[in-house]
Amino acid sequence: MFHCELINSDISGSDCIIVCDVADDMLKETAIDSKFKVKEDFKEICKNCKFHNYEEE
């Protein structure tokens, strides 16, 4: 589980990856639920998250 600042809740790793891909413009915004897009600067918030581009060791 990863804490997502966009919704102030924990989300699965797979959801986190999809939201990150949208923030990086690799996927269209329609790929994620609207709850992740409520904040106007959601892409920047996501890009600045410690879990963005996270890799397990």
HELIX and SHEET records of a PDB file:
HELIX    1   1 GLY A   13  ALA A   23  1                                  11    
HELIX    2   2 GLU A   29  ALA A   31  5                                   3    
HELIX    3   3 SER A   34  LYS A   37  5                                   4    
HELIX    4   4 PHE A   42  LYS A   47  1                                   6    
SHEET    1   A 2 PHE A   2  CYS A   4  0                                        
SHEET    2   A 2 SER A   9  ILE A  11 -1                                        
END                                                                             
